[in-house]
Amino acid sequence: MSSCGKGEKANGVGECACEGSRICSDGVAYVTKQLELPAKKAIICCEGGCIKGEIARVATNFLAYKLQKSATVRICLGDAATGNSGFINLVSRAPQVIAIEGCPLQCGTEIIKRRLPDFSPTIVDASQLYSFDRTKYFEILDMPRPEIEGHAIKVATYIEEKFFS
């Protein structure tokens, strides 16, 4: 490991762990484990604060941690955009990045473009894959959890069939 100049060590994924750097130790552990394996498809999502973002987030987790666990890495959007735990390295080396966006704004993609200007993921607008009463639901806790999960499974299954078959 290389020295940061203040007697501290690099975190093992090529970034400095000195004071002022943004490091998530759990993220470093995940990234380090993933970097020991062959590159996998990276999955990001918008993480938006409304019900559409929640459905995209749950779909992303279902796809990355259940349906295609051995074929994907789940990217922490916050860390990839602002941190030094190594998630941006997983994005950069992925053979394909799939951005599961909650709506047409494509915020997850735009956030990563701040750090990787040439970022060009495969974009899926999850909100086009299910329907709900938009006059009734906006906030995440408005919709019953089973309904959120039902929409999310529909989105994740669509992506699995389209991009992993």
MOFEN-V348528 format. One record per backbone hydrogen bond with DSSP energy under -0.5 kcal/mol. NH is the residue of the N-H (numbers start at 1). CO is the residue of the C=O. If there is no record, write none. Layout:
NH_CO, NH_CO
This chain:
4_8, 10_2, 11_15, 17_9, 21_18, 23_21, 25_23, 28_24, 29_25, 30_26, 31_27, 32_28, 33_29, 34_30, 35_31, 36_32, 36_33, 37_34, 41_71, 42_96, 43_73, 44_98, 46_100, 51_138, 54_50, 55_51, 56_52, 57_53, 58_54, 59_55, 60_56, 61_57, 62_58, 63_59, 64_60, 65_61, 66_62, 67_62, 68_63, 69_66, 71_68, 72_68, 73_41, 75_43, 75_73, 77_75, 80_76, 81_77, 82_78, 83_79, 84_22, 89_86, 90_86, 91_87, 92_88, 93_89, 94_90, 94_91, 98_42, 99_97, 99_122, 100_44, 100_98, 101_99, 101_124, 106_103, 110_106, 111_107, 112_108, 113_109, 114_110, 114_111, 115_112, 116_112, 119_116, 122_97, 123_121, 124_99, 126_101, 126_124, 127_101, 128_125, 129_126, 134_132, 136_133, 137_133, 140_49, 142_139, 143_139, 147_144, 148_144, 149_145, 150_146, 151_147, 152_148, 153_149, 154_150, 155_151, 156_152, 157_153, 158_154, 159_155, 160_156, 161_157, 162_158, 163_159, 164_160
